[in-house]
């Protein structure tokens, strides 16, 4: 390891970690919290590995003060967390649960007392089951329900929280939840209903932007968190770079175009035909409400070369021997971090972005001395921070880096078998133990050692 210049990352660059409510909070049936689609999904046989659920998770709900101290000890400057809709409005509509909001009050105040900047995500997948029973994201009435929920959260926390994220990874909670059926609510709807679910989610993003503008502090900033498929040029020549950007635009058009351009791409609408979503007057203006930044979640990428095909690019398959981490899809392509920041700036004019998540699941174990020597994650972190530095050095507007995750937690359909944390959690005792990657991250933040 080598120490770099003090100005390696500029003053004001934000280093943090991230979690999500259902994955860490636990207290699933405490203080009036309602049932979420993930509570129901976990209790559907065969849907979640090991039959695991989020009832306890990491018990962050009761141990948040301990976790804030842990973040402080590790030098974290910011914490990205999500509020749970069923904790705030248990039935999705109706009375606001004061006890649920009180928890987030305590969390935000604790963070601020520790000089840790709160970044609040309004939706990270835990939809109230009562709303799903009425059609969930396919039912356009969810837009009004989300507006009430967002207003309740922003009015309560908006005097102290400056940084807001509307949704986390729409392609996951819609595509995997309603298209593939691999995530809650576990459905495989028609293409038309799937497109409508996406459209309704986009509308709630726009609603949330407007709620933050109206009810949060005057200097508040708000943006979306996306997880694009990131093409990387096989060789950094102009031809390969052009092919990779064409791939980026084409593959991600159904999300990026409405958000940043206020319209679905003509070719995409033509492809959908009668399955295109219902678009009402004012929808696209709402969806494309101006934002202050974009959060980008980076876990992998694909390599691309030029092609004489009409698209102008070819995505190359990974060979059998290409390395992966504890999940088969988790193939390290650290260059993807740099390229996605650059693509969004060049193609859509994004002036400010955060790496809102990056991290990897590893086969972590404690050794005889109690250490967790996660050298695979150490290398992942080191290589991705270097790519972040490249983006900063080239003036691409990257403003912060959030490691996923602060601690091991409920990894959705994988249950507790896959560990993404830089802090090891013993799920029997709930003891937290920083891994070697946590100590590396502390040194990166403190002194620029990578």
ABEGO torsion letter per residue (X at the ends): XBBBBAAABBBGBBBBBBBBAAAAAEGAABGGBBBBAAAAAAABBGABBGGBBAAAEAGAAAAAAAAAAAAAAAGBABBBBBBBAAAABAAGBEBBBAAAAAAAAAAAAAAAAAGBBBBBBABBGBBBAAAAAAGEAABAAAAAAAAAAAAAAAAAAAAABABBBABBGAAAAAAAAAAAGABOAGBBBBAAAAAAAAAAAAAAAAAAAAAAAAABBAABBBBBBBBBBBBBBABBBAAAAAAAAAAAAAAAAAAAAAAAAGBBBAAAAAAAEAABBBBBBGAAAAAABBBABBBBBBABBBBBBBBABAAGBBBBBBBAABBBBABAABBBBAAAAAAAAAAAAAAAGBABBBBABBEBBBBBBBBAAGBBBBAAAAAAAAAAAAAAAAAAAAGAGBABBBBOBABBBBBEAAEAABBABABBBBAAAGBBBBBAAAAAAAAAAAAGBX
